[in-house]
Structures are given as structure tokens and as C-alpha cells.
């Protein structure tokens, strides 16, 4: 399925299997994700127990799901995902 979403932000990793950021937009996306993951527990209350803790967990899982959707939409599909060794 070809999606007209412009240049890819994530491309194949040099070592291993998967994708990694290719340009500034990809790195910015990862940075926003890391910042959100660090800020959610602080903003929702550090001493969360019970239902509050479930809310924090739901927010963290929601951020992760959003990141996975963005990576899937903006990854380079011209090269298949496979195990790589030093850029081969």
C-alpha cells in the first residue's frame, strides 16, 4: 500500500532489524516521545495509586501507540525490513 506522505522520516537500521530516524523530523518525533514519556507521570501526579496509576499507564501506552503509528506512516518502504550487518 503506497501512502502519499512525502519523504520518509524513518529508514532501515544499519545493524539489526527495524527502523531508525533518518532526518531531523524523525529525531524530533523521537524527542517529543521521550519528553512526553518523562512528563506524563509528573503532570498526572507522582504519588498516583489505583485508578490514577491506570490513567498514567493508559497515557503512556497511548503515546507509544501514537509513536508506532507515526513510524509506520513515515517509514521508508523501498527497502524491506530484514536483519542487517553494517549496512549490507
N, C-alpha and C positions, 0 to 999 in steps of 0.2 A: 504494500500500500504506500503510495507516494503522497506525502503531505507537503503542500507548498508553503513552507515555513521559513524560507530564507536559508542563510548559511548555518551550518551546524555549530553548536557550542561544545559538543562532547564528541570525542573520537576514540578509536581503539587505543587501549593501553599499550605501552611499549613492552612491558613484562606482564605475563599473566593473562587473565581473561576479563573482559569488561570494558568500561569506558572511563575516560578521564577528561577534565576540561581541556579544550583546545585553544581557547582565546579568552579575552577579558570578560566577555559576557558569561562564559561558563564558570570562571573563577569567581565572579561577582555573585552568581547564583549559589555556589557552594558557600561563600562568605555569609550571605544572607541566611542560609540554612543554619550554619553554625551559630550565628548570632541569635537567631530565633530559638534554637535549642538551648542556648545558655540563658536567655531572658525569660522563657516561659515559666520555669519554676519560681524565678524571682518575682515576676509580675503577678502570678497566681497565688503566691504565699508559700514561704519556705516551710512552714510548720503544718503543711497540709496532711490531713488524716481522713480516711474514709472516702466520702464522696468527692472531697476536694482533690485527693490524690488520684482518683479515677478521672477527674476533669483534666488534671495535668497530664496524665498518661494519654488521654484522648487527644489533647492538643499536640503532644509530641508525636504521636502516631499520625495525626493529620498533616503535620509539617513534613514528615518523612514521606507520606503518600504523595503530597504535592511535589516534593523534590523528584520522586520517581517518575511522575507524570511529565514534568518539565524535561527531565533527562531523556525519557522515551521520545518525546516530541522533537527535541532538538539534537538528537544524536546522528552521527554520520552513518548512513545506511549503505554507503557504497562499498564498504569492506565488512565482511562477515565477522561476527564475534567468535573468536577461537583463541586457543592458548597460544601466546606469543613469547618468543625468547629474543630479547634485544632487537626489536623492531623488524623481525622477519615476517 
